[in-house]
Amino acid sequence: MTPVQAKKLFAQHKCRYVLAQFVDIHGAAKAKAVPVEHYDMVVGDGAGFAGFAIWGLAMTPDGPDFMAVGDPTTLSPIPWMPGYARMACDGHVGGKPYALCSRVAAKRQLDKLTKRGYTMFTGIEPEFMLLKRDANGALSPIDPTDQLDKPCYDYKGLSRGGAILDDMSRHMRAVGIDVYQIDHEDANGQFEVNYTYTDAMKSADHFTFFKMGASEIAHAHGAVATFMPKPFANRAGNGAHFHISLGTAKQPNAFYDKTDKKGMKLSQLGYWFMGGLLKHARALTAICAPTVNSYKRLVVGRSLSGATWAPAFIAYGDNNRTACVRVPGGRIEFRLPDGAMNPYLATAAIAAAGMDGIDNKINPGDPLNVNLYDLTLEEIHKRGIGLLPQSLNEALDALEKDEVVKEGLGQALAAEFIRVKRMEWIEYSRHVGDWETKRYIEMF
């Protein structure tokens, strides 16, 4: 978008400010509101931030400013914030792209694919819950009648959340995010809004914008939209499954092959890419399930409804939702990521693991088209099926040993991610919760 086109957009939508927006290492949106008269500054030197005040930039109080330089291709109005536009930014320090900026890291890794003639496409499926707080601060579904044991696809639950969901859909479609279906998911108060896949960078930008919109639109309705991986112990968690394919100049989907002898319509390139995902799955878990709460979702077991949508096993299958990779015909669905992941870091890590699979022609083995949750752990072990890490600390150990995934993020960013997340694990480990107090206060 040229400066002239930007000024037309501002005039058309009566925008007074543009948000210079980026994400911290957790994937949380950060921004400054800049009057549109200073748009040229944002796309030039950038909007300045004190990097020490932002998670994961490894900057000190005496260091240079972190400059958010706008990407003009992402400029769009914000329908739920009249008078504002948004532009995704890359972090620069000293006039150069900053290696610890998540979007810069994703761009760097995707550029490696581009140089080899590939474009990575992703479709991210955001799951979230619409909740409310009572007078005591306790959380429950925004609709008090949403209490079914098996609420997935429930019409009444969808209908009674319809006003919020309709606002989300209308506003997303107004900015070019093509919502094509909405459903009530497996937990009470849980929904999924699906929008069309696109190139991986744009997809990460869309996911960030969707979370920004969902939170504020829900707030305007008196609700809390949460992407927390596991808000309730006995209900399904919030995933953010990645549907992945590679395209070339001659093949829009180079993962598709209708002659696949395994019947999944997946090309050899797709199998190799998937082999890389499975080989590096334990390290990828740290990036794709990045909080202590994430591991309440990634467990061997079922939710109250009797269903589970979270993978615990390092395996793949045709339409097998108990494995961390599902192959729904000519593309790969990576089921590991949850709603807390940073989409730029997840994109970079997934691309690096997949490229390693292609470079080394990693064979993912045979598909497992059985319900892995029906197998005992002894049977899982006998079959040689790996388990995903069952804690953040275990996942960080795996990441620390995986040079491919660390290089995919960039060594400096990977080190900072591990440092920040080790701090989170230590803080969690030292916390004394209600469960402990109730169990132990008079036990001895």
Secondary structure, 3 states (H helix, E strand, C coil): CCHHHHHHHHHHCCCCEEEEEEECCCCCEEEEEEEHHHHHHHHCCCEEECHHHCCCCCCCCCCCCEEEEECHHHCEECCCCCCEEEEEEEEEECCEECCCCHHHHHHHHHHHHHHCCCEEEEEEEEEEEEEEECCCCCEEECCCCCCCCCCCCCHHHHHHCHHHHHHHHHHHHHCCCCEEEEEECCCCCEEEEEECCEEHHHHHHHHHHHHHHHHHHHHHCCCEEECCCCCCCCCCCCEEEEEEEEECCCCCCCCECCCCCCCCCECHHHHHHHHHHHHCHHHHHHHHCCCHHHHHCCCCCCCCCCCCCCCCEEEEECCCCCEEEECCCCCEEECCCECCCCHHHHHHHHHHHHHHHHHCCCCCCCCCCCCHHHCCHHHHHHCCCEECCCCHHHHHHHHHHCHHHHHHHCHHHHHHHHHHHHHHHHHHHHCCCHHHHHHHCCCC
